[in-house]
Amino acid sequence: MTLKTSVLWGVNGHNCAYRAYNEKNTDEAIRLAAELGSTVYRFNCNPTSEKWLAYVRDVVKKCHDHGMQVMLAMDDFTGTPEDVTARMTVMARELKDEIEYFQLFNETDCWAACKDKEDGGGLYDITDPTGQSPSYFNPKRVPIAIERMRAAADAWHKEAPNAKLVINIGARHYPMLEWYRDAGIEWDVVGVDIYEPWDYHAFFHMLEEKFPNCEMMVAECNYPANNGPYKEEDQAAWLRNFILTMNEYDSEKLKAVIVYELLDQPNIQPTDKWEGEAHFGLVHVDPDMTITTPKPAYFTVQKLFKGE
């Protein structure tokens, strides 16, 4: 099966603050991503110090040496608009010519859909659990999200006007994107994070109509394992079906499909209570954070990415 060459097919990593992605594992993780057949590698980091800028540059160089493009998810969503501007200005000035895609924050819609701790925490309103209704979002948080996103986008437009900017949402929470658009915020790519079944083609066509100036991507995807243990063969089958489904999407605006994620994270499985994200990886990691063997999903995805 040959996948479309107009689409980047890739995998997510993390920065070395995530224990499975420690500096000892960096070279092996990038090698595994390249051997998977990835043409894009997405990882999160918010580098404003020389130490972290050097780390990001090292990862980017190694990815480029393996022929992979890079997407940097700058996921620090804290602080005032002034704080955001300061952080983003540094990253834009330092990295604008070195990385192909820059993601502004990560799933800000999920943050905006929650109540503050003093209001009891949890989701604001689950009357529509798909998150496609404006009432799903906390009216106290939405204006804050808009101002932080405006500060981020403005900093990038000022310092790096040619940078490719991505804003992503979790699942189908597109009202957040509409609020950003209506506030005059401009970006280049709409990213969608997918962990459950729905009509993906219809949803992406709807997004294209709502955001005609944007390209599209799947910024994260994987078998929905949050609700309990799963068979590794099920993960492989889900990813195969999903990748083939997105390969059939009939629009040149789809630019990337990225699997979340490369490595398991056993450190976030501290008890017997099932923690799905600890097991999302395509590759096993031992409790001491040593990378071990690829899962069936790794080989399934590899065959698709390499057209075998």
C-alpha positions in Angstrom: 0.0 0.0 0.0 1.5 3.4 -1.0 0.6 6.4 1.0 0.2 9.8 -0.5 3.5 11.6 -0.8 1.7 15.0 -0.4 1.1 14.1 3.3 3.8 14.0 5.9 3.5 10.7 8.0 5.1 10.8 11.3 5.3 10.2 15.0 5.3 12.2 18.3 8.1 12.4 20.8 8.7 14.5 23.9 11.5 16.6 25.3 14.0 15.1 27.7 12.0 16.3 30.8 9.8 13.3 30.0 11.6 10.4 31.6 11.3 8.0 28.7 12.8 10.6 26.3 15.8 11.3 28.5 19.0 12.4 26.8 20.4 8.9 26.9 17.5 7.8 24.7 17.5 10.7 22.3 19.6 9.1 19.5 17.7 5.8 19.7 14.3 7.5 19.8 15.1 9.5 16.7 16.6 6.4 14.9 13.4 4.5 15.7 11.3 7.3 14.3 13.3 7.4 11.1 13.3 3.6 10.8 9.5 3.8 11.2 9.5 5.7 7.9 8.5 9.0 9.5 8.9 12.1 7.4 7.9 14.4 10.3 8.8 14.3 14.0 6.7 16.3 16.5 7.9 17.0 20.0 7.1 19.5 22.7 9.5 22.0 24.3 9.5 25.6 25.3 13.2 26.6 24.9 14.0 30.1 26.2 17.4 29.4 27.8 20.6 28.5 26.1 20.5 25.0 27.5 17.1 24.2 26.1 17.7 26.0 22.8 20.8 23.8 22.4 18.8 20.7 23.2 16.1 21.6 20.6 18.8 22.4 18.0 20.4 19.0 18.6 17.1 17.1 18.2 16.3 19.1 15.0 19.7 18.4 13.5 19.4 14.7 14.1 15.9 14.7 12.7 17.0 16.6 9.6 20.0 14.2 9.2 17.5 11.4 9.0 15.4 13.2 6.4 12.6 14.1 8.8 10.9 17.5 9.1 10.2 18.8 12.6 7.2 20.2 14.4 7.8 22.0 17.7 4.8 22.1 20.0 5.4 25.0 22.4 2.9 23.8 25.1 3.5 26.2 28.0 0.1 27.9 28.3 0.8 29.7 31.6 1.2 33.4 32.5 0.0 36.8 31.4 -0.1 37.8 27.7 3.1 39.7 28.4 4.7 36.5 29.7 3.6 34.7 26.6 5.0 37.4 24.3 8.4 37.2 26.0 8.6 33.5 25.7 7.4 33.3 22.1 9.6 36.2 21.0 12.7 34.3 22.2 11.7 31.1 20.4 10.7 32.9 17.2 14.0 34.8 17.0 16.1 31.8 17.8 14.4 29.0 15.8 12.4 30.6 13.0 14.7 29.4 10.3 15.5 25.9 11.7 12.1 24.2 12.1 9.3 23.5 9.6 6.2 23.8 11.8 5.6 25.6 15.1 2.5 24.7 17.2 1.2 27.4 19.4 0.4 25.7 22.8 -1.4 22.4 22.8 -5.2 21.6 23.0 -6.0 25.0 24.5 -9.7 24.0 24.0 -9.4 21.4 26.7 -8.1 24.0 29.2 -10.9 26.3 28.2 -13.5 23.6 28.7 -12.6 23.1 32.4 -13.8 24.9 35.6 -11.3 26.6 37.8 -10.3 24.8 41.0 -12.2 27.2 43.2 -15.3 26.4 41.1 -14.9 22.6 41.7 -12.7 21.7 38.8 -13.7 19.2 36.1 -15.4 19.9 32.8 -17.5 23.0 32.6 -20.5 21.5 30.8 -20.8 18.0 29.3 -24.4 18.4 27.9 -22.8 18.0 24.5 -19.9 15.6 25.2 -18.5 16.0 21.7 -17.5 19.6 22.6 -19.0 21.0 19.4 -21.2 23.4 21.2 -20.0 26.8 22.5 -21.8 25.9 25.8 -19.1 23.2 26.4 -16.6 25.9 27.2 -16.0 27.9 30.4 -16.9 31.6 29.6 -14.4 32.7 32.3 -11.6 30.9 30.5 -12.3 31.5 26.9 -11.3 35.2 26.9 -8.1 34.3 28.7 -7.3 31.6 26.1 -7.9 34.2 23.3 -5.6 36.8 24.8 -2.8 34.3 25.4 -3.2 32.9 21.8 -3.3 36.4 20.4 0.0 37.3 22.3 1.6 34.1 20.9 0.6 34.6 17.3 1.4 38.3 17.3 4.9 37.6 18.6 5.5 35.1 15.9 4.1 37.3 13.1 6.4 40.1 14.3 9.6 38.1 14.7 9.1 35.3 12.1 6.4 36.2 9.6 7.2 33.3 7.3 7.0 30.6 10.1 4.3 27.9 9.6 2.0 28.2 12.6 -0.2 25.4 13.9 -3.1 25.6 16.3 -4.5 22.2 17.4 -7.7 21.1 19.2 -8.5 17.9 21.1 -11.2 15.9 19.3 -14.0 18.0 17.7 -13.8 21.1 19.9 -13.8 23.5 16.9 -15.7 26.4 18.6 -12.4 27.4 20.2 -10.9 27.8 16.7 -13.8 29.9 15.7 -13.3 32.3 18.6 -9.6 32.6 17.7 -10.5 33.3 14.1 -13.2 35.8 15.0 -10.7 37.6 17.3 -8.5 38.2 14.3 -5.8 35.6 15.1 -4.1 34.2 12.1 -2.4 30.9 11.7 -1.6 28.4 8.9 -2.6 24.9 9.9 -5.5 23.5 11.9 -4.4 20.4 13.8 -6.8 17.8 15.2 -6.0 15.3 17.9 -7.9 12.1 17.4 -8.4 9.2 19.8 -11.9 8.0 19.1 -14.1 7.1 16.1 -16.2 9.6 14.2 -16.6 10.5 10.5 -13.2 12.0 10.0 -13.6 13.0 6.4 -16.8 14.9 7.0 -15.3 16.7 10.0 -12.2 17.8 8.0 -14.3 19.0 5.1 -16.3 21.1 7.6 -13.1 22.5 9.0 -11.9 23.4 5.5 -15.1 25.3 4.9 -14.9 27.2 8.2 -11.1 27.9 7.8 -10.5 28.2 4.1 -7.1 29.9 4.6 -5.7 27.0 6.6 -4.2 23.7 5.8 -5.1 20.6 7.9 -3.3 18.0 9.8 -3.8 15.2 12.3 -1.4 16.4 15.1 -2.0 13.3 17.3 -3.8 10.0 16.9 -3.8 6.6 18.5 -6.0 3.7 19.7 -8.2 4.9 22.6 -6.6 3.1 25.5 -7.5 5.4 28.4 -10.4 3.2 29.6 -8.5 0.1 30.4 -6.0 -2.5 29.3 -6.0 -3.4 25.6 -4.4 -5.9 23.3 -1.4 -4.6 21.4 -2.8 -6.2 18.3 -5.9 -3.9 18.7 -3.7 -0.9 18.7 -2.0 -2.0 15.5 -5.3 -2.7 13.8 -6.8 0.7 14.9 -3.8 2.6 13.6 -3.7 0.7 10.3 -7.4 1.5 9.7 -7.0 5.1 10.7 -4.0 5.8 8.6 -5.6 4.2 5.5 -8.8 6.2 6.2 -6.9 9.5 6.2 -4.9 8.4 3.2 -8.2 8.3 1.3 -9.1 11.9 2.3 -9.9 13.7 -0.9 -8.2 17.0 -0.4 -4.8 18.3 -0.9 -5.1 20.5 2.2 -4.3 17.5 4.4 -0.6 18.0 5.1 0.3 15.6 7.9 -0.8 12.6 10.0 1.2 12.1 13.2 0.9 9.1 15.6 1.0 9.8 19.3 3.5 8.5 20.4 6.8 6.8 19.8 7.7 5.5 23.3 5.7 4.1 26.2 6.0 6.2 29.4 5.9 3.6 32.3 6.7 6.3 34.9 3.1 7.6 34.6 1.8 4.1 35.6 2.8 4.3 39.3 -0.1 2.1 40.6 -2.3 -0.7 39.5 -4.8 1.8 38.2 -4.7 1.8 34.4 -3.1 4.9 32.9 -3.7 4.7 29.2 -1.1 7.3 28.2 1.6 5.3 29.8 1.0 2.7 27.0 0.3 4.8 23.9 3.8 4.2 22.6 4.8 2.1 19.5 7.8 0.9 21.4 8.1 -0.7 24.9 10.1 1.0 27.6 11.3 -0.7 30.8 10.5 0.8 34.2 14.2 2.0 34.3 13.4 4.0 31.1 15.4 1.7 28.8 14.0 1.5 25.3 13.3 -2.2 24.5 11.3 -3.8 21.8 8.9 -2.4 19.2 5.2 -3.4 19.5 3.1 -4.9 16.7 1.8 -1.4 16.0 5.3 -0.2 15.2 5.7 -2.8 12.5 2.2 -2.2 11.2 2.8 1.6 10.9 6.3 1.0 9.4 4.9 -1.1 6.6 2.4 1.6 5.8 4.9 4.5 6.0 7.4 2.6 3.9 4.9 1.3 1.4 5.7 -2.3 2.0 
